[in-house]
Amino acid sequence: MPVYVKWPRYEQPKNLTMERTGSLDQKREIPIDSPRRYRIGELASSVGLTTRTIRYYEEIGLLDSVRRGEGGKRVYTDQDNQRLRFIKRLKDLGLTLAEMQELEDIYRIDRTNRRVLPRLLQLLESHATRIDNRVRNLNKLRNEIISYQERIKQKLNNLEDGKNNHNHDKA
């Protein structure tokens, strides 16, 4: 069964005319005819990441389309939201930031998923193999723990039996 994953693309808005929105206390500029815009705190809450993590992803190039609004504050788009959700999903699946950066680098070369998807499949297979090995080791450890528990229970029973026999001898 084919797997379809789209590495979110970044496109600059075509209409860069700005308008002010919000109350006097919360003025911010957004492009006219654009999708929703987020401040970093809103975006962090939306995707379940910290603002520091989002800034770090910007620093290392995983999130590179961030624009600045009034006062130099970061302004994020729905595409940024989608991209961060994708990054978070890859992280949940066990990919490292370096592996995600590798996928991004591959994508930037020809702007298609033609080479990204096979590499993603390789990475996921490698992670699945490591998980299988960990599960095998954890099952082995679990069996050792159960065996050790049984020996401890047996020792406790022997101690109790010895204590009871000792008390009967005195009577």
C-alpha positions in Angstrom: 0.0 0.0 0.0 1.6 3.3 -1.0 2.4 5.9 1.7 1.8 9.5 0.9 3.7 12.1 2.8 4.0 15.7 1.7 6.9 17.7 3.0 5.2 21.0 3.6 6.5 23.7 1.2 6.9 27.3 1.9 5.7 29.9 -0.5 5.9 33.6 0.0 2.5 35.4 0.0 1.9 36.9 -3.4 0.1 40.0 -2.0 2.3 41.6 0.6 0.0 44.6 1.2 -0.4 44.8 5.0 -3.4 45.8 7.1 -3.6 46.4 10.8 -5.9 44.2 12.9 -6.8 43.8 16.5 -7.4 46.3 19.3 -5.2 49.3 20.1 -3.3 47.0 22.5 -2.8 44.2 20.0 -2.0 45.7 16.6 -0.3 43.4 14.2 0.2 43.4 10.5 -0.9 40.6 8.3 -1.0 40.3 4.5 -4.4 40.9 2.9 -6.1 37.8 1.5 -3.8 35.5 3.6 -4.5 32.5 5.7 -4.5 32.8 9.5 -1.5 34.2 11.2 -0.2 33.1 14.6 2.0 34.7 17.2 4.6 32.3 18.6 2.7 31.6 21.8 -0.5 30.8 19.8 1.4 28.5 17.5 3.2 26.8 20.4 -0.2 26.1 22.1 -1.7 24.9 18.8 1.0 22.3 18.0 2.0 21.4 21.6 5.6 22.7 21.5 7.3 25.3 23.6 8.2 28.7 22.1 11.9 27.9 22.7 11.6 24.7 20.7 10.0 26.6 17.8 12.8 29.2 17.9 15.3 26.4 17.9 13.8 24.8 14.9 14.1 28.1 13.2 17.8 28.4 14.2 18.6 25.0 12.7 16.7 25.5 9.5 13.7 23.1 10.0 11.4 26.1 10.0 12.6 28.7 7.7 9.7 30.7 6.4 9.1 32.8 9.5 8.3 36.4 8.8 8.5 39.4 11.1 5.6 41.6 11.8 5.3 44.9 13.5 8.1 45.5 16.0 10.1 42.5 14.7 7.8 39.9 16.2 7.6 36.6 14.5 4.5 35.9 12.5 3.6 32.3 11.6 1.2 30.9 9.0 -1.0 27.8 8.7 1.9 26.3 6.6 4.2 26.8 9.6 1.6 25.2 11.8 1.3 22.2 9.4 5.1 21.9 9.2 5.6 21.9 12.9 2.9 19.2 13.3 4.8 17.1 10.7 8.1 17.7 12.5 6.6 16.7 15.8 5.1 13.6 14.2 8.5 12.6 12.8 10.0 13.2 16.2 7.3 11.0 17.9 8.2 8.3 15.3 11.8 8.4 16.5 13.5 10.5 13.9 16.3 12.7 15.2 16.6 16.4 14.3 19.6 15.5 12.2 17.6 13.0 10.2 14.8 15.6 9.8 17.4 18.1 8.6 18.7 15.5 6.1 15.2 15.1 4.7 14.8 18.8 4.5 18.2 19.1 2.6 17.1 16.4 0.2 13.8 18.2 -0.4 15.5 21.5 -1.0 17.5 20.0 -3.9 14.6 19.4 -6.3 11.5 20.5 -4.3 9.7 17.2 -4.7 9.2 14.2 -2.4 10.6 11.8 -5.0 13.8 11.3 -3.1 12.5 12.3 0.3 10.0 9.5 0.7 12.4 6.6 0.0 14.9 8.0 2.5 12.1 8.5 5.0 11.1 4.9 4.6 14.7 3.8 5.2 14.9 5.8 8.4 11.5 4.5 9.6 12.6 0.9 8.9 15.8 1.5 10.8 13.9 2.8 13.8 11.4 0.0 13.6 14.3 -2.5 13.7 15.8 -0.8 16.7 12.4 -0.8 18.5 12.1 -4.5 17.8 15.5 -5.1 19.4 14.6 -3.0 22.4 11.3 -4.9 22.8 13.2 -8.2 22.7 15.7 -6.9 25.3 12.9 -5.6 27.5 11.1 -8.9 27.3 14.2 -10.7 28.3 14.7 -8.3 31.2 11.0 -8.8 32.2 11.5 -12.6 32.3 14.7 -12.1 34.4 12.8 -9.9 36.9 9.9 -12.5 37.2 12.4 -15.3 37.7 14.2 -13.2 40.4 10.9 -12.4 42.1 10.1 -16.1 42.3 13.5 -16.9 43.9 12.9 -14.1 46.5 9.4 -15.4 47.2 10.8 -18.9 47.7 13.5 -17.5 50.1 10.8 -15.7 52.0 8.7 -18.9 52.3 11.8 -20.8 53.5 12.5 -18.2 56.1 8.9 -18.3 57.3 8.9 -22.1 57.4 12.2 -22.0 59.4 10.7 -19.4 61.8 7.5 -21.5 62.3 9.5 -24.7 62.8 11.7 -22.8 65.3 8.7 -21.6 67.3 7.2 -25.1 67.4 10.4 -26.5 68.8 10.2 -24.1 71.8 6.6 -25.1 72.6 
